[in-house]
Amino acid sequence: MKSPMAVLLAAGFATTAVAQFKKDLPATPCEAVESIGTAEMAADGTITLRLRLLSPNPIAESVLTYAPDDPQYEDIKQHLGGIAPGDLKPVKPWC
């Protein structure tokens, strides 16, 4: 299972490559992006992230799942600002 950071770094490299071919499209600063996807917590506490790359075009999407025993679980919960079973929340970018 890949970390969100690894997915976003890979997506960032893809964005750079696409941007070289589409120089007329300005890059969106990370801080200006409100959401890169959604996070949902299941009844058993599993967190599912549905992430997408937004700039310059939606060229990458990923679904990542974190069970409560995953080493990154608490970091994900903290990044989300907390989440409870049944919640569906936007995911802010890792800037």
C-alpha positions as CSV (number, residue, x, y, z in Angstrom):
1,M,0.0,0.0,0.0
2,K,1.5,3.3,-1.0
3,S,1.4,6.4,1.3
4,P,-0.6,9.4,0.2
5,M,2.7,11.3,0.0
6,A,4.2,8.8,-2.5
7,V,1.0,9.0,-4.6
8,L,1.1,12.8,-4.6
9,L,4.8,12.9,-5.4
10,A,4.2,10.6,-8.4
11,A,1.3,12.7,-9.5
12,G,3.4,15.8,-9.1
13,F,6.0,14.4,-11.5
14,A,3.2,13.6,-13.9
15,T,2.0,17.2,-13.6
16,T,5.4,18.5,-14.3
17,A,5.7,16.4,-17.4
18,V,2.3,17.5,-18.7
19,A,3.0,21.1,-17.8
20,Q,6.0,21.0,-20.1
21,F,3.7,20.2,-23.0
22,K,1.0,22.7,-21.9
23,K,3.1,25.8,-21.0
24,D,0.1,28.0,-21.5
25,L,-1.7,26.6,-18.5
26,P,-0.4,28.1,-15.2
27,A,0.2,25.7,-12.2
28,T,-2.2,26.0,-9.3
29,P,-0.3,26.6,-6.0
30,C,-0.9,23.8,-3.5
31,E,-2.1,26.2,-0.8
32,A,-4.9,27.4,-3.2
33,V,-6.4,23.9,-3.5
34,E,-9.2,23.2,-1.0
35,S,-9.6,19.5,-1.7
36,I,-7.8,16.7,-3.5
37,G,-10.5,14.2,-2.9
38,T,-12.6,12.6,-0.2
39,A,-12.0,10.6,2.9
40,E,-14.7,8.2,4.3
41,M,-14.6,6.1,7.5
42,A,-16.3,2.8,7.6
43,A,-18.1,1.3,10.6
44,D,-15.0,-0.8,11.4
45,G,-12.8,2.4,11.4
46,T,-11.2,1.8,8.0
47,I,-10.4,5.1,6.2
48,T,-10.7,5.2,2.4
49,L,-9.1,8.1,0.6
50,R,-10.2,8.8,-3.0
51,L,-7.6,11.2,-4.3
52,R,-7.3,13.0,-7.6
53,L,-4.7,15.3,-9.2
54,L,-6.3,18.5,-10.3
55,S,-3.7,20.5,-12.1
56,P,-3.5,21.1,-15.0
57,N,-6.0,18.4,-15.9
58,P,-7.3,15.4,-13.9
59,I,-4.8,12.9,-15.1
60,A,-4.4,10.7,-12.0
61,E,-6.8,9.2,-9.5
62,S,-6.1,6.8,-6.6
63,V,-8.0,5.0,-3.9
64,L,-6.0,4.3,-0.7
65,T,-7.3,2.3,2.3
66,Y,-6.0,2.5,5.8
67,A,-7.1,0.0,8.5
68,P,-6.9,1.0,12.2
69,D,-3.7,-1.2,12.5
70,D,-1.9,0.5,9.6
71,P,1.2,2.4,10.7
72,Q,0.0,5.6,8.9
73,Y,-3.5,5.5,10.3
74,E,-3.1,8.1,13.0
75,D,-1.2,10.4,10.7
76,I,-4.1,10.2,8.2
77,K,-6.7,10.9,10.9
78,Q,-4.7,13.9,12.1
79,H,-4.3,15.3,8.6
80,L,-8.1,15.0,8.1
81,G,-8.6,16.9,11.4
82,G,-10.4,13.8,12.8
83,I,-13.0,11.6,11.3
84,A,-15.6,9.2,12.7
85,P,-17.5,6.2,11.4
86,G,-19.9,7.3,8.7
87,D,-18.1,10.6,8.0
88,L,-17.3,11.8,4.5
89,K,-14.8,14.6,4.5
90,P,-12.8,16.6,1.9
91,V,-9.0,15.9,1.9
92,K,-6.8,18.9,1.9
93,P,-3.5,18.6,0.0
94,W,-0.2,17.7,1.7
95,C,1.6,21.0,1.0
